[in-house]
């Protein structure tokens, strides 16, 4: 363990936080939702659910950008690569997510699908292959949207375009609150996204919903500190946003990242797997940059009639906290990381993948 990480995995601090959390006395069971795939992975890896009291349930929400990407966008990416001969660049997790066909299947049929570490790698592909069209299938929340915006503002070559699948988290939180069967007492907020955006939108959300929220990092002490602060707020009936990740997150976020994102993109309605179309939850290119839209350049339209999931797959309901992965009939049966039936089992940030790998102890 590195010296940097040691304080955030210190057994003494973990025992102290667990003791403080367990000493709280709520009048009823409490349920918190996190909306970050990295949180779910860390919660599983470090066994956090086995440390919290039985009255506290920690639910995984739609925090995996690969998982929330609907089949219509995956299908469009496959068609761009197969029918239009583009070099299709995207992140590794995206390649195996099922759609009408996955990008891995498209590649097996001859498509030129390449894994990149980020949008700037895709721009370099376009520079190295001026005779080819390169499309970046840009997936991610606010954390990666700002990097896509920076690449666009830097004027990429004319043979570069984007298939945009960026999503914004605050509108999804509002959509979650409209689900009739979901009962929550607060949100554990994602450290990555709030590092970029700050907390203003979440403070407005807390005020509108009368629910507390806590920003948390990704080490065991970070997560338990966030849960302890959030539980303290909930038990005492206080509605506010507390920042348990102050070493990285500032109230105003990263002004440069926010500025470049707002310059290049504007909010648009967007579909989410498990939640349908959420107003203002996606990003589209503003007028000066719309020539970089791959769908427009190649005349490809999204097919809204594609089924959301493989028959029997509960990925959509898992992502909104209505069922646990273990309750899906395909989990660890027809659906495994080596043979996934839904996006939740593909990505390292997917809830089903994390539960499969770490076989978490459930506290219910």
Residue pairs with C-beta under 8 A, 6 or more apart in sequence:
1 9
5 219
7 13
7 221
8 217
8 219
8 220
8 221
8 222
9 46
9 219
9 220
9 221
10 221
13 221
14 51
14 220
14 221
14 224
17 221
17 224
17 225
17 228
18 51
18 52
18 224
20 228
21 52
21 53
21 56
21 224
21 227
21 228
21 231
22 52
22 53
24 53
24 231
24 232
24 235
25 235
26 55
26 231
26 234
26 235
28 55
29 55
29 56
29 57
30 55
30 56
30 57
30 185
30 186
30 231
30 234
30 235
31 56
31 57
31 58
31 59
31 183
31 184
31 185
32 56
32 57
32 58
32 59
32 184
32 185
32 186
32 187
32 188
32 227
32 230
32 231
32 234
33 58
33 59
33 60
33 61
33 176
33 184
33 186
33 187
33 188
33 321
34 40
34 43
34 58
34 59
34 60
34 61
34 63
34 187
34 188
34 189
34 190
34 216
35 61
35 62
35 63
35 169
35 172
35 173
35 187
35 188
35 189
35 190
36 63
36 188
36 189
36 190
36 191
36 192
36 193
36 349
37 63
37 64
37 65
37 67
37 347
37 348
37 349
37 350
37 351
37 354
38 63
38 190
38 191
38 192
38 218
38 349
39 60
39 63
39 188
39 190
39 191
39 216
39 218
39 223
40 60
40 63
40 64
40 349
40 351
40 354
41 348
41 349
41 354
42 48
42 218
42 219
42 220
42 223
43 49
43 58
43 60
43 223
43 354
43 360
44 354
44 355
44 357
44 358
44 360
45 354
45 358
46 220
46 223
47 358
47 360
47 361
48 58
48 220
48 223
48 224
48 227
49 58
49 360
49 361
49 362
49 363
50 360
50 361
50 363
51 224
52 58
52 227
52 363
54 363
56 227
56 231
56 363
57 363
57 364
58 188
58 227
59 184
59 321
60 318
60 319
60 321
60 351
60 354
61 176
61 187
61 319
61 320
61 321
62 68
62 172
62 176
62 272
62 273
62 274
62 275
62 319
62 320
63 190
63 349
64 319
64 343
64 344
64 347
64 349
64 350
64 351
65 139
65 140
65 141
65 144
65 165
65 166
65 167
65 349
66 91
66 93
66 94
66 97
66 139
66 343
66 346
66 347
66 349
66 350
67 97
67 273
67 315
67 319
67 342
67 343
67 344
67 346
67 347
67 349
67 350
67 351
68 167
68 172
68 272
68 273
68 274
68 275
68 319
68 343
69 94
69 97
69 139
69 165
69 273
69 343
70 271
70 272
70 273
70 306
70 308
71 98
71 99
71 100
71 273
71 306
71 307
71 308
72 99
72 271
72 302
72 303
72 304
72 306
73 137
73 163
73 165
73 302
74 94
74 97
74 98
74 99
74 100
74 102
74 103
75 99
75 100
75 101
75 302
75 303
75 306
76 163
76 295
76 300
76 301
76 302
76 303
77 88
77 90
77 94
77 103
77 106
77 135
77 137
77 163
78 99
78 100
78 101
78 102
78 103
78 105
78 106
78 111
79 300
80 86
80 88
80 135
80 163
80 294
80 298
80 300
81 87
81 88
81 103
81 106
81 107
81 111
81 112
81 113
81 135
82 106
82 109
82 110
82 111
84 133
84 298
84 300
85 112
85 132
85 133
86 112
86 132
86 133
86 134
86 135
86 294
86 298
87 112
87 114
87 125
87 126
87 129
87 132
87 133
87 134
87 135
88 103
88 106
88 111
88 112
88 113
88 114
88 135
88 137
89 113
89 114
89 115
89 116
89 121
89 122
89 125
89 134
89 135
89 136
89 137
90 103
90 113
90 114
90 115
90 116
90 136
90 137
90 138
90 139
91 115
91 116
91 117
91 139
91 140
92 115
93 346
93 347
93 348
93 349
94 103
94 137
94 139
95 102
95 103
95 104
95 107
95 113
95 115
96 102
96 103
96 104
96 340
96 346
97 103
97 340
97 343
97 346
97 347
98 310
98 340
98 341
98 342
98 343
98 346
99 306
100 303
100 306
101 109
103 111
103 113
103 137
104 113
106 113
107 113
112 132
114 125
116 122
116 125
116 136
118 144
118 147
119 136
119 138
119 144
119 147
119 148
119 151
120 147
120 151
122 134
122 136
122 151
122 160
123 136
123 151
123 154
123 156
123 157
123 160
125 134
126 132
126 134
126 156
126 157
126 159
126 160
127 157
129 159
130 157
130 159
131 159
132 159
133 159
133 161
133 297
133 298
134 159
134 160
134 161
135 160
135 161
135 162
135 163
135 294
136 148
136 160
136 161
136 162
136 163
137 163
137 165
138 144
138 145
138 148
138 162
138 163
138 164
138 165
138 166
139 165
139 166
140 148
140 165
140 166
140 167
141 166
141 167
141 168
141 169
141 190
141 192
141 193
142 168
142 169
142 193
142 196
142 197
142 261
143 192
143 193
143 195
143 196
144 166
145 166
145 168
145 261
145 265
145 283
146 196
146 254
146 257
146 258
146 260
146 261
148 162
148 164
148 166
148 264
149 260
149 261
149 263
149 264
149 265
150 260
152 162
152 264
152 285
152 289
152 292
153 260
153 263
153 264
156 292
160 292
161 292
161 293
161 294
161 297
161 298
162 285
162 292
162 293
162 294
163 294
163 295
164 282
164 283
164 284
164 285
164 293
165 282
166 265
166 282
166 283
167 270
167 272
167 281
167 282
167 283
168 267
168 280
168 281
168 282
168 283
169 190
169 193
170 201
170 202
170 204
170 205
171 278
171 279
171 280
171 281
172 272
172 275
172 278
172 281
173 187
173 202
173 205
173 209
174 205
174 208
174 209
174 278
175 272
175 275
175 276
175 278
175 281
176 182
176 184
176 275
176 320
176 321
177 184
177 209
179 320
179 322
181 322
182 320
182 321
182 322
184 211
184 321
185 211
185 212
185 234
186 211
186 212
186 213
186 214
186 230
186 231
186 233
186 234
187 202
187 211
187 212
187 213
187 214
187 230
188 213
188 214
188 216
188 223
188 226
188 227
188 230
189 199
189 202
189 213
189 214
189 215
189 216
189 241
190 215
191 215
191 216
191 217
191 218
191 222
191 245
191 248
191 249
194 202
194 215
194 245
194 249
194 253
195 245
195 248
195 249
195 253
195 254
196 253
196 254
196 257
196 258
197 253
197 254
197 258
198 249
198 250
198 251
198 252
198 253
198 254
198 258
199 215
199 241
199 243
199 249
199 251
199 253
200 251
200 252
202 213
202 215
202 241
203 240
203 241
205 211
205 213
206 212
206 213
206 239
206 240
206 241
207 239
210 239
211 239
212 230
212 233
212 234
212 238
212 239
212 240
212 241
212 242
213 230
213 241
213 242
214 226
214 227
214 229
214 230
214 233
214 241
214 242
214 243
214 244
215 226
215 241
215 242
215 243
215 244
215 245
215 249
216 222
216 223
216 225
216 226
216 227
216 244
216 245
217 223
217 226
217 244
217 245
217 247
217 248
222 244
222 245
225 244
226 242
226 244
226 245
229 242
229 244
230 242
233 239
233 240
233 242
243 249
243 251
261 283
263 286
264 285
264 286
264 289
265 283
265 284
265 285
265 286
266 283
266 284
266 285
266 286
267 280
267 281
267 282
267 283
267 284
268 280
268 282
268 283
268 284
269 277
269 278
269 279
269 280
269 281
269 282
270 277
270 278
270 281
270 282
270 283
271 277
271 278
271 304
272 278
272 281
273 308
273 309
273 315
273 316
273 319
273 343
274 308
274 315
274 316
274 317
274 318
274 319
274 320
275 316
275 319
275 320
284 293
285 292
285 293
290 296
291 297
294 300
295 301
295 302
308 316
309 315
309 316
309 341
309 342
310 330
310 335
310 341
310 342
312 328
312 329
312 330
312 334
312 341
313 328
313 330
313 335
313 341
313 342
314 323
314 325
314 327
314 328
314 329
314 330
314 342
315 328
315 341
315 342
315 343
315 344
315 345
315 352
317 323
318 324
318 325
318 328
318 342
318 344
318 351
318 352
319 344
319 351
324 355
324 362
325 331
325 344
325 351
325 352
325 355
325 356
326 332
326 355
326 362
328 335
328 352
330 341
330 342
331 345
331 352
331 355
331 356
332 356
334 341
335 341
335 342
335 345
335 352
336 345
336 356
337 345
337 346
337 353
337 356
337 357
340 346
342 352
343 350
344 350
344 351
344 352
344 353
345 352
345 353
345 356
346 353
347 353
348 354
354 360
